[in-house]
Every structure is written in structure tokens, then in C-alpha cells.
């Protein structure tokens, strides 16, 4: 085994002061498939090269998302079973059975029709931010976009949007004590609370349909009326499905927007370039996603013995695809530590690849482009007024505080 005692990728404290990119690069050179210990449960293989991450992602029958889930920590039976109801933890052929009925709703053309709606949400957010002047950008500004967009897409009551956003954040950031709500004990699960909400939503929607009422034309109705392998989705399955859709739509988008602003502020020449030419924004969004990928990794479990490079992998071993490393692999990216909004090509892996390529890729790109168009148009001057603070997490590569001043 290639043991790494100096760098502990499974320890949430490793990333609090900033991603240790230099140490990760050293490890990628010396042990591109590196054994890592964690405090609770068996360790895992960290897959660090771009080409190896691509291979693990594409070999979905050899490296299972469902067998042990997609996080490093071993989950209890109930939590693992609920995770298996999410697209991100389904193996083929079940994954395609559940993805296909809703895939058309996330195609580029359909998502593109949401631009006026998303732009109005962004404009409303900028008006609200302008009234404050100094803001904590992560929660005062960026959180509003994905929570409002997903709320409208899913047909959720507006009064529930903020609560669901909070649940989504706590689900992916539960390793940070600052993001745990008061009164939540060790047995509390934000994902289970969100799933219960979704089950009640599905039950109420189906009762209304059974009573002869015409359902609204939203994503919730589409899912509940869909054909999933010859039968409708159960309320229980809808609960797990809902958790992934809402969480992915909320938390990773918030991270992309806040980390993106920080990257631009740290590179004022490139901020000036996108201010001068908005056509550079799509490329800037891709570079933000490469440079500050919202998630460090996703886990798989080896179904049978295999090899990755020179490393023997046993059946049952945990294998973690490290996007944080792959996105800066010098075999793929020239000068990989340089933030370059004009980088082309930019085959980053922040949306995944293969079977589990992100369903919401077009929505994320549209939200990012429109958000920055409206932000930069509304505020000619944006500056940091305090130190950014990162989330304590081995999974979520994001900020929990970004104090900025917005000047009109």
C-alpha cells in the first residue's frame, strides 16, 4: 500500500485553511493512487490522475456507486438505502431507468427557456444586495438564486424555499459545527427531514390528482407521472430523488457562484476582462468550475479485484475520484495552477463524466452566466472587506463566509 501520513484527504480539517494543492500535486506525482486512512471505518484509495478518474467514472459496473454509497464514510443501513434512491448512487441499468424520464427536461433547449425567469431572480437579488451595501455574499446573495430556481421548477411553496435551502446546506456541510442548526443532535439527519417533506409533497399531489384536480406543470408532476421501468415512482423513492435534485441544485450552485466571485477578485485582470466583454463569461464559468470545483470527490466501491495503474485494488475497496486533483493534472492542463478564463480546451471533471455526468449541467452554466452578468452590471465596484472563511468538510470545497462591499 502507498501510505500517506503527511496528507490526510479524509480529514475535514485538511481543507479549512485552503486546499493544499501543492501537497496534492506531490502525492499525485509519487503515488497517483494513494492509500488514505480515515478516523472512522476502513480507509480508501485516492485516485488523483485525470485519466484514472475518467476510467473509474466510466467503468460503472466495475466501480459501483450503489454498493457503499458516494461518500468516504460508511453509512448506517437506513442512510445508505436512502442514498441508493438518488441518481448519483444508482448503478446501471437502474440509473438509466430513473434518469431517462426526466432527462428531456434538462436539455439545453428546455433549460435555455428559463433564462428570462433566472435573470429576473438575479435582478431581484441585486436590488436586495444593493440595499445592504456590505454583505456576506455566500448567504445574503448567492443562496437566493438556486433556492428560488429549484423552488419554481419543482412547484414548491415559496415559504418553504429558505428552509429547504438550509437543509440542503446542512446535508453536505454537516462536518462543520457552525452549519449545524441549534438543537440538532447526533442522530439528526437533514436528508431524512428533506425526504419526509418530499414524501408528504408527493402524497398530497397524488391525492389531488386522484380527486380530479389538474396538477401544475412542474418537475414534481413530471416525476410523479413518469414511467420508471414500467411503473410510477413510489413516494419513498421520490423522497430520495427529491433530496438529490434539491441539494445538487442548491448547494453546488451557491458554491460555484461564491467561489467564482472570490477567484475573480483574486485575479483583477480577469475580472476586468469579463467586465469589458461579457462574451468571456461562459469560459470564465468553466474555469471557475475547474479552479474551485464544488466537490472534492465522489466515492465508488470496487465490485471485483482490479488494477488502477500499478496499484492492486481488492473487491470491496473504497475508491475516491478526486476532482480537486484531476482538475489540476499537468498531463491535461497547461500551467494547471493558473486561473485563466480563456483556457481552451478545458476538460475539467467537475460535472463528472460517463454514466453519472451531471443532469443539471445546462442549468448550472446558465445560472452562472446570468448571475455574473447581472452582478457585474449592477455593481461597478466589488471588494473584499474581510477574510473569506471555508467550510470544514472533506467533501464540500466551498466557502461559508465571503464578506464583500458592493458599490453601485
C-alpha positions in Angstrom: 0.0 0.0 0.0 1.1 3.6 -0.7 0.5 5.2 2.7 0.3 8.9 3.0 0.7 10.2 6.6 1.6 13.8 5.7 -1.6 14.5 3.7 -5.0 13.3 5.1 -7.6 13.8 2.4 -10.3 12.2 4.5 -9.8 14.7 7.4 -12.2 17.7 7.1 -9.6 19.9 8.8 -7.2 19.4 5.9 -9.1 21.9 3.8 -10.1 24.6 6.4 -7.1 26.9 5.7 -7.3 26.3 2.0 -6.9 23.4 -0.4 -3.3 22.0 -0.2 -2.8 21.9 -3.9 1.0 21.7 -3.7 0.8 18.7 -1.4 -1.9 17.1 -3.6 0.4 17.6 -6.6 3.3 16.0 -4.9 1.2 13.0 -3.9 -0.2 12.7 -7.5 3.4 12.5 -8.8 4.6 10.0 -6.2 1.5 7.9 -5.6 -1.2 8.6 -8.1 -3.4 6.0 -6.5 -2.7 6.7 -2.8 -4.0 4.8 0.2 -5.6 7.1 2.8 -6.7 6.3 6.3 -9.8 7.9 7.9 -10.7 8.1 11.6 -13.9 6.0 11.3 -14.0 2.8 9.3 -11.7 1.4 6.6 -9.5 3.7 4.6 -9.8 4.4 0.8 -7.8 4.7 -2.4 -7.5 8.3 -3.5 -7.4 8.4 -7.4 -5.6 11.5 -8.3 -4.8 11.5 -12.1 -7.3 12.8 -14.6 -7.1 9.7 -16.8 -7.7 7.4 -13.8 -10.6 9.4 -12.6 -12.1 9.2 -16.0 -11.6 5.4 -16.1 -13.2 4.9 -12.7 -16.2 7.1 -13.7 -16.7 5.3 -17.0 -16.5 1.7 -15.6 -19.7 1.9 -13.7 -20.1 -1.9 -13.4 -16.6 -2.3 -12.0 -16.7 0.7 -9.7 -20.1 0.8 -8.0 -21.8 4.0 -6.8 -24.6 2.0 -5.1 -22.7 -0.7 -3.2 -21.3 1.6 -0.5 -22.6 5.0 -1.5 -20.7 8.0 -2.7 -19.1 9.4 0.4 -16.0 8.2 2.2 -17.7 7.4 5.5 -19.6 4.2 5.9 -23.3 5.0 6.3 -25.8 3.2 8.5 -28.2 0.9 6.7 -31.1 3.4 6.6 -29.0 6.3 5.3 -27.3 4.1 2.7 -30.6 2.8 1.5 -31.9 6.3 1.1 -28.8 7.3 -0.8 -29.3 4.4 -3.2 -32.6 6.1 -4.1 -30.6 9.1 -5.5 -29.5 9.2 -9.1 -25.9 9.8 -8.1 -25.8 6.5 -6.2 -27.6 4.3 -8.8 -25.7 1.7 -10.9 -26.7 0.7 -14.4 -29.2 -0.3 -15.6 -31.3 1.2 -12.8 -29.6 4.6 -13.2 -30.7 5.0 -16.8 -34.2 3.7 -15.9 -34.6 6.6 -13.4 -32.7 9.2 -15.4 -34.4 8.8 -18.8 -37.9 10.0 -17.9 -36.7 13.4 -16.7 -33.6 13.9 -18.9 -35.5 15.8 -21.7 -36.5 18.4 -19.1 -32.8 19.2 -18.5 -31.8 19.5 -22.2 -30.1 22.7 -23.3 -33.0 24.0 -25.3 -35.5 23.5 -22.5 -33.3 25.0 -19.8 -32.5 27.9 -22.1 -36.2 28.9 -22.0 -35.7 29.6 -18.3 -33.3 32.5 -18.9 -35.8 35.3 -18.5 -37.0 33.8 -15.2 -33.5 33.3 -13.9 -32.5 36.8 -15.0 -35.4 38.3 -13.1 -34.4 36.3 -10.0 -30.9 37.6 -10.3 -32.0 41.2 -10.7 -34.2 40.9 -7.6 -31.2 39.6 -5.7 -29.0 42.5 -6.8 -31.6 45.0 -5.7 -31.8 43.4 -2.3 -28.0 43.3 -2.1 -27.7 47.0 -3.1 -29.9 48.0 -0.2 -27.4 46.4 2.2 -24.1 47.5 0.6 -21.9 45.3 2.7 -23.0 41.6 2.5 -22.0 38.1 3.5 -22.0 37.1 -0.2 -22.5 33.3 0.3 -25.8 33.5 2.2 -27.0 37.1 1.5 -26.7 36.9 -2.3 -25.8 33.5 -3.9 -28.1 31.3 -1.8 -31.1 33.1 -3.2 -30.6 32.1 -6.8 -30.6 28.2 -6.6 -33.3 28.1 -3.9 -35.7 30.2 -5.9 -35.0 28.5 -9.2 -35.4 25.0 -7.8 -38.5 26.1 -5.8 -40.1 27.3 -9.0 -39.0 24.3 -11.1 -40.4 21.8 -8.5 -43.5 23.9 -7.8 -42.7 24.2 -4.1 -44.5 26.8 -1.8 -42.4 29.9 -1.6 -42.5 29.9 2.2 -40.6 26.6 2.1 -37.7 27.6 -0.1 -35.4 29.0 2.6 -36.0 26.1 4.9 -35.2 23.6 2.1 -32.0 25.5 1.2 -30.9 25.3 4.8 -31.5 21.5 4.8 -29.5 21.2 1.6 -26.6 23.1 3.1 -26.5 21.1 6.3 -26.7 17.8 4.4 -23.5 18.5 2.5 -21.8 20.5 5.3 -22.6 18.6 8.4 -18.9 18.2 9.3 -18.8 21.9 10.1 -20.2 22.7 13.6 -21.0 26.3 12.5 -23.5 24.9 10.0 -25.4 22.6 12.3 -28.7 24.2 13.5 -29.3 24.6 17.3 -30.9 21.6 18.8 -29.8 19.1 16.1 -28.3 16.1 18.0 -26.0 13.5 16.6 -28.9 11.4 15.4 -30.5 14.2 13.3 -30.4 13.9 9.5 -31.2 16.8 7.3 -31.5 14.5 4.3 -34.2 12.4 6.1 -36.1 15.6 7.1 -36.0 16.7 3.4 -37.1 13.3 2.2 -40.1 13.3 4.6 -41.0 16.7 3.2 -40.9 15.3 -0.3 -42.9 12.2 0.6 -45.7 14.4 2.0 -45.5 16.6 -1.1 -45.9 13.5 -3.4 -48.7 12.1 -1.3 -50.6 15.4 -1.4 -50.0 15.9 -5.1 -51.3 12.4 -6.0 -54.3 12.8 -3.8 -55.2 16.0 -5.6 -54.8 14.2 -9.0 -57.0 11.3 -7.7 -59.6 13.8 -6.7 -59.8 15.1 -10.3 -57.7 18.3 -9.9 -55.4 19.2 -12.7 -51.8 19.1 -11.4 -49.4 22.0 -12.1 -47.0 21.7 -15.0 -43.8 21.4 -13.0 -40.9 19.0 -12.4 -42.7 17.3 -9.5 -45.7 16.4 -11.6 -43.4 15.1 -14.4 -41.6 12.8 -12.0 -44.7 11.5 -10.3 -46.4 10.8 -13.6 -43.3 9.3 -15.2 -42.7 5.7 -16.2 -39.8 4.3 -14.3 -39.2 0.7 -15.5 -42.8 0.1 -16.2 -44.2 1.6 -13.1 -44.6 5.0 -11.4 -42.1 6.2 -8.8 -43.1 5.4 -5.3 -43.5 8.2 -2.7 -40.5 6.7 -0.9 -38.3 6.7 -4.0 -39.5 10.3 -4.7 -38.2 11.3 -1.3 -34.7 10.2 -2.1 -34.9 11.5 -5.7 -36.1 14.9 -4.4 -33.2 15.1 -1.9 -30.6 14.9 -4.6 -32.3 17.3 -7.1 -32.8 20.0 -4.5 -29.5 19.6 -2.8 -27.5 19.5 -6.0 -29.5 22.4 -7.3 -28.9 24.5 -4.2 -25.6 23.8 -2.6 -23.2 23.3 -5.5 -24.6 26.3 -7.4 -24.1 28.5 -4.3 -20.5 27.2 -4.1 -19.9 27.9 -7.8 -21.1 31.5 -7.5 -19.3 32.4 -4.3 -16.0 30.7 -5.1 -16.3 32.2 -8.6 -16.5 35.7 -7.3 -13.5 35.2 -4.9 -11.5 33.8 -7.8 -12.2 36.9 -9.9 -11.5 39.2 -7.1 -8.1 37.5 -6.6 -7.4 37.9 -10.3 -8.4 41.6 -11.0 -7.1 41.5 -14.6 -9.5 38.7 -15.4 -12.3 40.4 -13.6 -11.7 43.5 -15.7 -11.7 41.3 -18.8 -15.2 39.9 -18.2 -16.5 43.3 -17.2 -15.3 44.6 -20.5 -16.6 41.6 -22.6 -19.5 39.6 -21.3 -18.9 37.0 -24.0 -16.0 35.8 -21.9 -18.3 34.7 -19.1 -19.0 31.1 -20.4 -15.3 30.4 -20.5 -14.9 32.0 -17.1 -17.6 29.8 -15.6 -15.8 26.7 -16.9 -12.5 27.9 -15.4 -14.2 28.6 -12.1 -15.5 25.1 -12.0 -12.1 23.7 -12.8 -10.2 26.0 -10.4 -12.7 25.7 -7.5 -14.7 22.6 -8.1 -17.6 22.5 -5.7 -17.0 18.9 -4.6 -13.6 17.4 -3.8 -14.5 13.8 -4.7 -17.1 11.1 -5.1 -16.6 7.6 -3.9 -17.1 4.3 -5.7 -16.6 0.7 -4.4 -14.7 -1.9 -6.4 -17.0 -4.8 -7.3 -14.2 -7.2 -8.2 -10.4 -7.2 -8.0 -8.7 -4.9 -10.5 -5.8 -2.6 -11.1 -5.6 1.2 -11.4 -2.2 2.0 -12.9 0.3 -0.1 -10.9 -2.0 -0.4 -7.9 -3.9 -3.5 -7.0 -7.5 -2.8 -5.9 -9.3 -5.5 -3.9 -13.0 -6.2 -4.2 -14.9 -4.1 -1.7 -12.2 -1.4 -1.5 -13.3 2.2 -1.4 -12.1 4.2 -4.4 -12.4 8.1 -4.4 -12.3 10.1 -7.6 -10.5 13.3 -6.6 -11.7 16.1 -8.9 -9.6 18.6 -6.9 -6.5 16.7 -8.1 -7.7 15.7 -11.6 -8.7 19.3 -12.5 -5.1 20.4 -12.0 -3.3 17.4 -13.6 -0.4 18.8 -15.7 -0.8 15.9 -18.1 -4.1 17.5 -19.2 -3.9 21.2 -18.2 -1.1 23.5 -19.2 0.1 25.6 -16.2 -2.7 24.0 -14.1 -2.4 26.3 -11.1 -3.0 29.4 -13.2 -6.5 30.8 -13.2 -7.3 31.5 -16.9 -10.8 32.4 -18.1 -9.6 31.9 -21.7 -8.4 28.3 -21.1 -9.3 26.1 -24.0 -9.9 23.3 -24.1 -11.0 22.9 -20.5 -11.9 19.2 -19.9 -12.5 19.6 -16.2 -14.3 16.9 -14.3 -16.5 19.0 -12.0 -19.6 17.8 -13.7 -18.4 14.2 -13.7 -18.1 12.1 -16.9 -19.7 8.9 -18.2 -22.8 7.3 -16.7 -23.2 10.0 -13.9 -22.5 13.1 -16.0 -24.4 15.9 -14.2 -28.0 16.1 -15.2 -28.2 19.8 -14.3 -25.1 20.9 -16.3 -27.0 23.2 -18.6 -28.9 24.8 -15.7 -25.7 25.4 -13.7 -24.0 27.0 -16.7 -27.0 29.2 -17.4 -27.3 30.3 -13.7 -23.6 31.1 -13.6 -23.6 33.2 -16.7 -26.7 35.1 -16.0 -25.8 35.7 -12.3 -22.4 37.2 -13.2 -23.8 39.3 -16.0 -26.3 40.8 -13.5 -23.8 41.1 -10.6 -21.1 42.9 -12.7 -23.7 45.0 -14.4 -25.2 46.2 -11.1 -22.0 46.8 -9.2 -19.1 48.6 -10.9 -17.0 48.1 -7.7 -16.9 44.9 -5.6 -14.2 44.5 -2.9 -13.4 42.1 -0.1 -14.0 43.6 3.4 -12.8 40.7 5.5 -11.2 37.3 5.3 -13.1 34.5 3.4 -13.9 31.5 5.6 -14.0 28.0 4.2 -16.4 25.2 5.1 -14.9 22.5 7.3 -15.5 19.5 5.0 -13.7 16.7 3.3 -16.4 16.7 0.5 -17.6 20.3 0.0 -15.0 22.6 -1.5 -16.6 25.9 -0.6 -17.0 29.0 1.5 -19.3 29.6 4.4 -18.4 33.4 4.6 -17.4 35.9 2.0 -17.7 39.5 3.2 -17.8 42.0 0.4 -18.8 45.5 -0.3 -21.0 46.1 -3.4 -21.0 49.6 -4.8 -23.4 50.9 -7.4 
